[in-house]
Amino acid sequence: MADWLINTAHKFNVNVVTLDILQTSITPKEIEKYPLIFHLRDIQNIIKNELHKNGFQDDFIVEAKIRVEIPDKNLYSRTLYCYPILTDKEGRRYESGRIIETAWETRFDPEKQVPISIWKKLKRFFKMHRTH
């Protein structure tokens, strides 16, 4: 996910991105590409599984966002700074502080990397084989 995020942000000259995990959206909208949305759904499942493992209901977390800062690409071309914040249904906020992520793939143009038809096929496949 870091590779897609950093390459898309660089392409559109964006230095701050907000990932809204529960709403499955990304701000600014030009960064909202299917591979990233696909990974947000993975994070939703991780949250849900962790809630279940710890005895909480699915609706305990009402907001889950990650603010991502992309530093100057000439200085730190593969580094992302992530600031996750969760809010529970009682209004308590959980912040872990800064998490540093690294993109490992070589730079690529996110609009040319994978034909959208492949992502559509993957999307249909995972909908057909979804386990709950």
C-alpha positions as CSV (number, residue, x, y, z in Angstrom):
1,M,0.0,0.0,0.0
2,A,2.9,2.4,0.7
3,D,4.2,2.0,-2.8
4,W,0.8,2.9,-4.3
5,L,0.3,5.8,-1.9
6,I,3.7,7.4,-2.4
7,N,3.7,7.1,-6.2
8,T,0.1,8.4,-6.5
9,A,0.9,11.3,-4.1
10,H,4.1,12.2,-6.0
11,K,2.2,12.1,-9.4
12,F,-0.3,14.6,-8.1
13,N,2.1,16.7,-6.0
14,V,0.2,15.9,-2.8
15,N,2.1,16.0,0.5
16,V,-0.8,15.1,3.0
17,V,-3.3,12.4,2.5
18,T,-6.1,11.2,4.8
19,L,-7.2,7.6,4.7
20,D,-10.7,7.1,6.1
21,I,-10.8,3.4,6.7
22,L,-14.4,3.0,7.8
23,Q,-15.8,5.2,5.0
24,T,-13.4,3.6,2.5
25,S,-12.4,7.0,1.1
26,I,-9.2,9.0,0.6
27,T,-8.7,12.7,0.6
28,P,-7.8,14.4,-1.7
29,K,-9.9,12.5,-4.2
30,E,-7.3,12.4,-6.9
31,I,-5.4,10.0,-4.7
32,E,-8.4,7.7,-4.4
33,K,-7.3,4.9,-6.7
34,Y,-8.8,1.4,-6.7
35,P,-5.6,-0.4,-5.4
36,L,-5.6,1.9,-2.4
37,I,-9.3,1.5,-1.7
38,F,-8.8,-2.2,-2.0
39,H,-6.2,-2.1,0.8
40,L,-8.4,0.1,3.0
41,R,-10.9,-2.8,3.0
42,D,-8.1,-5.0,4.3
43,I,-7.5,-2.6,7.1
44,Q,-11.3,-2.6,7.9
45,N,-11.1,-6.4,8.3
46,I,-8.0,-6.2,10.5
47,I,-9.9,-3.7,12.8
48,K,-12.9,-6.0,12.9
49,N,-10.9,-9.1,13.7
50,E,-9.0,-7.3,16.5
51,L,-12.2,-6.1,18.0
52,H,-13.7,-9.6,17.9
53,K,-10.5,-11.2,19.4
54,N,-10.7,-8.7,22.3
55,G,-14.4,-9.1,23.0
56,F,-15.7,-5.9,21.4
57,Q,-18.6,-5.5,18.9
58,D,-18.1,-4.5,15.3
59,D,-19.5,-1.0,16.0
60,F,-17.2,-0.2,18.9
61,I,-14.9,1.9,16.6
62,V,-16.8,4.6,14.9
63,E,-13.9,6.4,13.2
64,A,-10.6,5.1,11.9
65,K,-8.4,7.5,10.0
66,I,-4.7,7.7,9.1
67,R,-3.2,11.0,8.3
68,V,-0.2,10.4,6.0
69,E,2.5,13.0,5.4
70,I,4.7,12.6,2.3
71,P,8.0,14.4,2.7
72,D,9.9,16.1,-0.1
73,K,10.5,13.4,-2.7
74,N,13.9,14.7,-3.4
75,L,15.0,14.1,0.2
76,Y,13.0,11.1,1.3
77,S,11.6,9.5,-1.9
78,R,10.4,6.3,-0.2
79,T,9.3,7.5,3.2
80,L,5.8,8.0,4.6
81,Y,4.8,9.3,8.0
82,C,1.5,7.9,9.2
83,Y,-0.6,9.1,12.2
84,P,-3.4,6.7,12.9
85,I,-6.4,7.8,15.0
86,L,-9.3,5.6,16.2
87,T,-12.4,6.9,17.9
88,D,-14.7,4.6,19.8
89,K,-18.5,4.9,20.3
90,E,-17.9,6.6,23.7
91,G,-15.8,9.4,22.1
92,R,-12.4,8.2,23.3
93,R,-9.6,8.7,20.9
94,Y,-6.7,6.3,20.4
95,E,-3.5,7.7,18.8
96,S,-0.3,5.7,18.4
97,G,1.9,8.6,17.4
98,R,4.0,8.6,14.2
99,I,4.6,5.4,12.3
100,I,7.3,5.5,9.6
101,E,6.5,3.4,6.5
102,T,8.8,2.7,3.6
103,A,7.9,2.1,0.0
104,W,10.1,-0.6,-1.5
105,E,9.1,-0.8,-5.2
106,T,10.8,1.3,-7.8
107,R,8.9,4.4,-8.8
108,F,6.0,3.8,-11.1
109,D,3.1,5.7,-12.7
110,P,0.1,4.6,-10.8
111,E,-2.2,5.3,-13.7
112,K,-0.2,3.0,-16.0
113,Q,0.9,0.3,-13.6
114,V,-1.9,-2.1,-13.8
115,P,-4.8,-2.0,-16.3
116,I,-8.0,-1.2,-14.5
117,S,-9.6,-4.3,-16.0
118,I,-7.3,-6.5,-13.9
119,W,-8.5,-4.7,-10.7
120,K,-12.1,-5.1,-11.8
121,K,-11.5,-8.9,-12.2
122,L,-9.8,-9.1,-8.8
123,K,-12.7,-7.2,-7.2
124,R,-15.3,-9.6,-8.7
125,F,-13.1,-12.6,-7.6
126,F,-12.9,-11.4,-4.0
127,K,-16.6,-10.6,-3.9
128,M,-17.4,-14.1,-5.0
129,H,-15.0,-15.7,-2.5
130,R,-15.6,-13.5,0.5
131,T,-15.7,-15.4,3.8
132,H,-17.4,-14.0,6.9
